[in-house]
Structure formats: structure tokens, C-alpha cells
Amino acid sequence: MKQLALATLAALSLAATAHAGDFARIASEEAFRAYVADRTLVDEFGGTRVFGGNGGLGGRQDRSVITGGWVWHKDALCHRTRMDGIEVENDCVHLWMRGTTVVMQTKRGRSTEVAWTLR
């Protein structure tokens, strides 16, 4: 049982290392503005987000309108998101990019990941 637990831990460590090697970290506001700001991000369900160069946030999720704002704080994109005027998220995310895929890792890289496609 102990060997199985160690093998699983080793496999998870390798997977995390592979992820970091495949994607480039967006760790500065300048890089974020160059690669992501003012472009449309699309999720797997067709929802959209646009992080405007002016600090605004907009988009659509199903039939709902997304609004909000963002700032760059230290090495993370911090945003406040409202859906139809109701605040639904207030978080700082770490960003990773490969080609047209952007991955947002919530809670400053300590929680779940959401993948988006740049358009």
C-alpha cells in the first residue's frame, strides 16, 4: 500500500512538471497586456471573457452578461467578476499560455485550473 501511494505521488509530481514545461507562465502585466488583454477568451462551452486594456472585464456566459474589472498585483491577474450585475467571483489567478490556449489557475496558483482559447 505504501509503495502504491509513493508511485501515485511520483506520477502526480511528474504531471505537474510536464504541465509547467509545456506552458509558458505569464508573470508580468506587460506580458499579459501583450498576449491576452483586449482579446476574446472562449471557454469549452462558448462563454467569453475580454480583459480590456483599460482594466475592464466583459463577456457572456450562457445568456448572462459578464462585467467587472481587473488589476495586476505582483505576479497575478486579480479580477472581480459580475454576472448580470451580481458579483460571482473575486480572485487572483496565475496564467499559463501555450499557443492559443490560456490556463487560469485560481487562488494564485493553488487551486483549480480553467482553460480558455484566445480568439
N, C-alpha and C positions, 0 to 999 in steps of 0.2 A: 504494500500500500504506500509506504514511504517513497519507494522508487517511482511509482506512478505519479505521485504528487510532484516529485522533483522533475520528472520528464515533462509534465504539463507546464510547470513553471519555466523550464528552459525553452519550451516551444513558444510560450507567450512572450518571453524576452526576445526571442529571435523575430517574432512577428512585429513587435514594436520597433525593433531596429530596422527591419526591412521597410516599414512604413516611413520612418524618418529618412531613410536613404533614397526612397523613391520620390518623395515630395520635397520641395524647397520651402523653407519657412519664410513667411512674410513677417519680419520682425521690426519693421520701421514704418512710420507714417508715410515716408517718401515712397517706399516700395508699394504700400497699399494704394496710394494715390496713382502710382504709375500703372499698376496691373489690374486693380479692381474698381476703384472709385469711378462713378459715372458710367458703369457698365451694368447690364442686367444679369443677375444671377438667377438661375432657374433650378428648382428642386425636382426630385423624381416624379412629383405629382403635378407639375406645371405651375406651382406657386413661384412668384417672382419677388426679388428684392433689388433695389437700387440704392447704394450708399453714395449719395451725391457729394461732389467735391466741396459743397458749401456746408456739409455737416448734417444735411437732411437725410431721411430714410423714407422710402416709399416702395410700393409694390402691391401685389394682390395675392390672396390665399383663398382658394375656392371662390366664393362670392364676396369675400370680405376685403376691405381696403386696409392696407398696411401703411402706417405713418410712424414717424419717430425721428430720432436723431442719433448721431454718433460723435465720439471724440476718440483720439488715440491717446492711450495712457500707458506710459512705459513701453512694454512690448506687446500690447494687446489692443484690439478693437473693442471699445466699450460702447454699447448701444442700448437705447431704450426703445422698445417696440410696442406700438399700439395697434390693435385690430378693431376696426370700426370704432375708434375712439377710446377703447378700453385697454389699459396697459396690461400686456401679457408677458413681457419679458424685459428684464433689466440685467444685463450680463456683460462680462468682458471675455472675449474669445481669442484663442490663438488661431492663426491662419496658416494653412499649408497649401501649396499650389503645385500642380503638375499639368502642363499643357493648359487645357481649358477647364480643368477640374480644380475647384477650391474647396478645401475641407475646413470647417469651423469646429474647433474643439472647445466646448463650453467650460466655464469656470476656470479661465486662464490655463487651459490645457489639462485640467484634472478630471474631466467628466466626458460626456458623450460627444460623438462626432456627427456632423451633418455635412453631406456632400452636396455641392452646387455645381452647375455648369455655367461658365461665362458665355454670354452672347454678345 
